Amino acid sequence: MKKLLFVALVISVFYLTACCSCDAQANNTVKGRIAVVGNEPFTRLAIIVDDSKVYVLDCGEELKKELLKKQGWQYAIQFSGSRKELGSDVITVEKAVPLDEE
């Protein structure tokens, strides 16, 4: 009986740890500061999240122009997918919501 309880406890802890560590990926939203990364002429629009993780933003030209003007602002970025590209995590932006008040 004790072994069964121990196994159930281990599985529960493993499950909770796995779920908590992928929170941003689970709801496809990241929150952070808009920035430009890289060196000219190869700069890229990105979001830097609280844990210093950098995600390059793949978005349309209109949204890109808007976000370039908002460097340093806090945003919530909803994305539809992610991929690795040239060693960087790239997310495909669906919606960008400002968190800062003017």
C-alpha positions as CSV (number, residue, x, y, z in Angstrom):
1,M,0.0,0.0,0.0
2,K,2.9,2.4,0.9
3,K,4.5,1.7,-2.5
4,L,1.3,2.5,-4.3
5,L,1.0,5.8,-2.5
6,F,4.6,6.6,-3.1
7,V,4.2,5.9,-6.9
8,A,1.1,8.1,-7.0
9,L,2.9,10.9,-5.2
10,V,5.9,10.7,-7.6
11,I,3.6,10.7,-10.7
12,S,1.6,13.7,-9.3
13,V,4.8,15.7,-8.6
14,F,6.2,14.9,-12.0
15,Y,2.9,15.9,-13.7
16,L,2.6,19.2,-11.8
17,T,6.3,20.1,-12.5
18,A,5.9,19.4,-16.2
19,C,2.7,21.5,-16.5
20,C,4.1,24.5,-14.6
21,S,7.3,24.7,-16.7
22,C,5.5,25.0,-20.0
23,D,2.9,27.7,-19.0
24,A,3.8,30.1,-21.8
25,Q,3.7,27.4,-24.4
26,A,0.4,25.9,-23.1
27,N,-1.6,29.1,-23.6
28,N,0.5,30.4,-26.5
29,T,1.1,33.8,-24.8
30,V,4.3,35.4,-23.7
31,K,4.6,38.7,-21.8
32,G,7.7,40.9,-21.9
33,R,9.5,43.9,-23.3
34,I,9.6,44.7,-27.0
35,A,13.2,45.1,-28.3
36,V,15.3,44.9,-31.4
37,V,18.1,42.3,-31.3
38,G,21.1,41.6,-33.6
39,N,23.5,43.9,-35.5
40,E,22.7,46.0,-38.5
41,P,21.8,45.2,-41.2
42,F,20.5,41.9,-39.6
43,T,18.4,43.3,-36.8
44,R,15.2,41.5,-35.7
45,L,12.1,42.5,-33.7
46,A,11.9,40.4,-30.5
47,I,10.2,40.2,-27.1
48,I,12.3,39.7,-24.0
49,V,10.4,37.9,-21.2
50,D,11.1,38.2,-17.5
51,D,13.5,35.3,-17.3
52,S,15.7,36.9,-20.0
53,K,14.4,34.5,-22.7
54,V,14.3,36.2,-26.1
55,Y,11.8,35.3,-28.8
56,V,12.1,36.7,-32.3
57,L,8.8,37.9,-33.6
58,D,7.5,36.8,-37.0
59,C,4.6,39.2,-37.8
60,G,3.1,41.2,-40.7
61,E,4.7,44.5,-41.8
62,E,2.0,46.7,-40.3
63,L,2.3,45.1,-36.9
64,K,6.1,45.2,-37.2
65,K,6.1,48.9,-37.9
66,E,3.9,49.5,-34.9
67,L,6.0,47.4,-32.5
68,L,9.2,49.0,-33.7
69,K,7.8,52.3,-32.4
70,K,7.0,50.7,-29.1
71,Q,10.5,49.4,-28.1
72,G,10.8,49.1,-24.3
73,W,7.0,48.8,-23.9
74,Q,5.6,45.7,-22.1
75,Y,3.4,43.6,-24.4
76,A,1.5,40.3,-24.2
77,I,2.1,38.4,-27.5
78,Q,-0.3,35.7,-28.5
79,F,1.3,33.3,-31.0
80,S,0.2,30.4,-33.2
81,G,3.4,28.5,-33.5
82,S,7.1,28.5,-32.7
83,R,10.3,27.3,-34.4
84,K,14.1,27.4,-34.2
85,E,15.7,29.6,-36.9
86,L,19.5,30.3,-36.9
87,G,19.7,29.4,-33.2
88,S,16.9,31.7,-32.2
89,D,13.4,30.8,-31.0
90,V,10.9,32.4,-33.4
91,I,7.2,32.8,-32.7
92,T,4.5,33.6,-35.2
93,V,2.5,36.5,-33.8
94,E,-1.3,36.4,-34.0
95,K,-2.0,39.4,-31.7
96,A,0.0,41.9,-29.7
97,V,-1.6,43.6,-26.7
98,P,0.1,46.5,-24.9
99,L,0.4,46.2,-21.1
100,D,1.7,49.7,-20.5
101,E,-0.6,52.7,-19.9
102,E,0.3,56.0,-21.7
